[in-house]
Amino acid sequence: MSALLEVRGLNVVFSGFHAITDLDFTLQAGELRFLIGPNGAGKTTLIDVITGLTRPASGSVQFAGEELVGKREYRIVRAGVGRTFQTSVVFDELSVLDNLDLAAGFRRRMTGLLRRRHGISDDVASALDTIGLGDLADRPAGVLSHGQRQWLEIGMLVVQRPRLLLLDEPVAGMSRDERDRTGELMQSVAKDHTVLVVEHDMAFLRRFASTVTVLHEGRLLCEGTVAEVQADPRVQEVYLGRKERV
Ligand SMILES: Nc1ncnc2c1ncn2[C@@H]1O[C@H](COP(=O)(O)OP(=O)(O)OP(=O)(O)O)[C@@H](O)[C@H]1O
């Protein structure tokens, strides 16, 4: 494996408040990595920096050898970085298939994106299969359950063929069944992509995570397997007294 993403000496400051301090973080190509940490640890801020939403005070973010800091968001998307947001980007009135097709169209840069075409592209068919929504392909996205909607969003990312997928709390608000299916979906997506998942749910991590990075107050606290991280006294200390114990 080789490094796909290399964050070096990252500092993010909001009006004098240090949200991220001297962070080094590396993701190897093909990894499924989980990022955890108590509220305010800097997890979303790190994703915002990688995707160009937030500009760091200093440091670099190399993606496949290309510097991302200073690049506009759409250029970072084009470079192959896709993310889900906590707010939905699905169009309720459009069918599941049209939402996927529309997302794929951004990649293909087609004109007449909403024009119904004959047949579906291989990318869209394969994404539909991966997210398990084939039976609902022609239903409006508005009828989907919360979990199905999240899967559709993941599918909408996948059809854009990113090399790196950043998923911010993908199982928040899901039922147990939906969480399990999402974990399986993530593992399936991770076969062909590098995936970084921000997640709080420790039961979910224990089941689906291999390598975990822990942030605390904007700094890297530790990194390792789920078992290593859970056994680390520093991790236990920062989570102590919180609802979700490690
Ligand atoms: N735009 C901003 N302006 C000022 N402070 C900010 C801004 N964005 C984030 N912060 C602060 O930076 C710190 C890190 O926030 P961040 O959202 O990255 O944490 P997080 O680890 O994702 O937490 P959570 O699990 O609660 O989502 C927090 O103290 C937050 O209040």
Ligand as a Chemical Component Dictionary entry (heavy atoms), coordinates in Angstrom:
data_LIG
# 
_chem_comp.id                   LIG 
_chem_comp.type                 NON-POLYMER 
_chem_comp.pdbx_formal_charge   0 
_chem_comp.three_letter_code    LIG 
# 
loop_
_chem_comp_atom.comp_id 
_chem_comp_atom.atom_id 
_chem_comp_atom.alt_atom_id 
_chem_comp_atom.type_symbol 
_chem_comp_atom.charge 
_chem_comp_atom.model_Cartn_x 
_chem_comp_atom.model_Cartn_y 
_chem_comp_atom.model_Cartn_z 
_chem_comp_atom.pdbx_ordinal 
LIG N1  N1  N 0 -16.409 27.852 11.755 1  
LIG C1  C1  C 0 -16.027 27.750 13.028 2  
LIG N2  N2  N 0 -15.829 28.839 13.783 3  
LIG C2  C2  C 0 -15.430 28.753 15.073 4  
LIG N3  N3  N 0 -15.192 27.583 15.708 5  
LIG C3  C3  C 0 -15.386 26.461 15.006 6  
LIG C4  C4  C 0 -15.806 26.477 13.640 7  
LIG N4  N4  N 0 -15.908 25.185 13.215 8  
LIG C5  C5  C 0 -15.554 24.406 14.256 9  
LIG N5  N5  N 0 -15.248 25.164 15.334 10 
LIG C6  C6  C 0 -14.798 24.681 16.642 11 
LIG O1  O1  O 0 -13.677 23.840 16.409 12 
LIG C7  C7  C 0 -13.729 22.709 17.289 13 
LIG C8  C8  C 0 -13.714 21.443 16.462 14 
LIG O2  O2  O 0 -14.975 21.319 15.825 15 
LIG P1  P1  P 0 -15.365 20.061 14.943 16 
LIG O3  O3  O 0 -16.749 20.304 14.429 17 
LIG O4  O4  O 0 -14.303 19.792 13.960 18 
LIG O5  O5  O 0 -15.381 18.913 16.011 19 
LIG P2  P2  P 0 -15.876 17.413 15.861 20 
LIG O6  O6  O 0 -14.777 16.544 16.362 21 
LIG O7  O7  O 0 -16.353 17.173 14.480 22 
LIG O8  O8  O 0 -17.050 17.384 16.907 23 
LIG P3  P3  P 0 -18.516 16.744 16.852 24 
LIG O9  O9  O 0 -18.311 15.312 17.163 25 
LIG O10 O10 O 0 -19.215 17.468 17.938 26 
LIG O11 O11 O 0 -19.088 16.986 15.487 27 
LIG C9  C9  C 0 -14.988 22.864 18.125 28 
LIG O12 O12 O 0 -14.633 23.438 19.366 29 
LIG C10 C10 C 0 -15.844 23.823 17.319 30 
LIG O13 O13 O 0 -16.671 24.588 18.158 31 
# 
loop_
_chem_comp_bond.comp_id 
_chem_comp_bond.atom_id_1 
_chem_comp_bond.atom_id_2 
_chem_comp_bond.value_order 
_chem_comp_bond.pdbx_ordinal 
LIG N1  C1  SING 1  
LIG C1  N2  SING 2  
LIG C1  C4  DOUB 3  
LIG N2  C2  DOUB 4  
LIG C2  N3  SING 5  
LIG N3  C3  DOUB 6  
LIG C3  C4  SING 7  
LIG C3  N5  SING 8  
LIG C4  N4  SING 9  
LIG N4  C5  DOUB 10 
LIG C5  N5  SING 11 
LIG N5  C6  SING 12 
LIG C6  O1  SING 13 
LIG C6  C10 SING 14 
LIG O1  C7  SING 15 
LIG C7  C8  SING 16 
LIG C7  C9  SING 17 
LIG C8  O2  SING 18 
LIG O2  P1  SING 19 
LIG P1  O3  DOUB 20 
LIG P1  O4  SING 21 
LIG P1  O5  SING 22 
LIG O5  P2  SING 23 
LIG P2  O6  DOUB 24 
LIG P2  O7  SING 25 
LIG P2  O8  SING 26 
LIG O8  P3  SING 27 
LIG P3  O9  DOUB 28 
LIG P3  O10 SING 29 
LIG P3  O11 SING 30 
LIG C9  O12 SING 31 
LIG C9  C10 SING 32 
LIG C10 O13 SING 33 
# 
